[in-house]
Amino acid sequence: PEFTEAGAKPPITWLIPGMAVAKQWMFETAGFKDVLKITKEEAVEVYEKWAAEVKAEVPAERLLVHQSQDGWPPLCRALKVADADCPSTLGELYPRGPNDREN
């Protein structure tokens, strides 16, 4: 299956001249072979390569690989927010999107 080309169609190309060229450069720089035919498999491959590069480059003590099911506590710790001020302590639920999974 191919992803839609939302950024390569009007009105974006009308509003932002050069958007198609910039988008092509961005995707090619990221490692996509054919910007107009990005498959889900290729997107996953490029993402996993990028994630591995980030994990190799960023010191472990400065890196947070956050999963939405982890909720607020890891974010609060990484941002050095006091436990008393962390949204989970204050009863605020972690925001969930329609694609979030409970597992």
C-alpha positions in Angstrom: 0.0 0.0 0.0 1.2 3.5 -0.8 0.8 6.6 1.4 -1.0 9.6 0.0 1.0 12.5 -1.2 -0.7 15.2 0.8 2.2 17.7 0.7 2.6 17.4 -3.1 -0.9 18.5 -4.1 -2.8 21.8 -4.0 -3.5 23.7 -1.9 -0.1 23.1 -0.2 1.8 23.6 -3.5 -0.1 26.8 -4.2 0.4 28.2 -0.7 4.1 27.3 -0.3 6.0 27.6 -3.6 8.9 25.1 -3.7 7.2 22.8 -1.2 7.4 19.8 -3.6 11.2 20.3 -4.1 11.7 20.7 -0.4 9.6 17.7 0.4 11.5 15.6 -2.2 14.9 16.7 -0.7 13.6 15.9 2.8 12.4 12.4 2.0 15.5 11.5 -0.1 17.8 12.7 2.7 15.8 10.5 5.1 16.5 7.5 2.9 13.4 7.0 0.9 14.1 5.6 -2.6 11.1 6.9 -4.5 9.3 9.9 -2.9 6.2 9.3 -4.9 5.8 5.6 -4.0 6.6 5.2 -0.3 5.4 1.9 1.0 4.6 1.1 4.6 7.5 -1.4 4.7 9.9 1.3 3.5 8.6 3.8 6.0 9.1 1.3 8.8 12.6 0.5 7.6 13.6 4.2 7.3 12.1 4.9 10.8 13.9 2.0 12.4 17.2 3.1 10.8 16.7 6.6 12.0 15.8 5.5 15.6 18.9 3.3 15.7 21.1 6.3 14.6 19.5 8.5 17.3 20.0 5.8 20.0 23.7 5.4 18.9 24.3 9.1 18.9 22.5 10.5 21.9 23.9 9.6 25.4 21.6 7.2 27.3 21.2 9.6 30.2 19.9 12.3 27.8 17.6 10.0 25.7 14.0 9.2 26.4 12.3 6.7 24.2 8.8 7.3 25.2 5.8 5.0 24.6 2.4 6.5 25.1 1.3 3.6 27.4 4.1 4.7 29.8 2.1 7.8 30.6 3.3 10.9 32.4 6.0 9.6 34.9 8.9 9.0 32.4 8.3 12.4 30.8 8.2 14.1 34.2 11.4 12.4 35.2 13.2 13.3 31.9 12.0 16.9 32.2 12.9 17.1 35.9 9.3 18.0 36.9 8.8 17.4 40.6 6.6 14.4 41.5 4.1 16.8 43.1 3.7 18.7 39.9 3.6 15.8 37.5 0.2 15.6 35.8 -0.3 12.0 36.8 0.0 12.9 40.5 -2.5 15.7 39.9 -5.0 13.2 38.5 -4.6 14.3 34.9 -4.9 11.4 32.5 -2.3 11.0 29.8 -3.8 12.0 26.4 -4.8 9.2 24.1 -5.3 9.3 20.4 -7.5 7.1 18.3 -4.5 5.0 17.2 -3.2 4.3 20.8 -3.1 0.8 21.9 -3.6 -0.3 25.5 -0.8 -2.9 25.4 
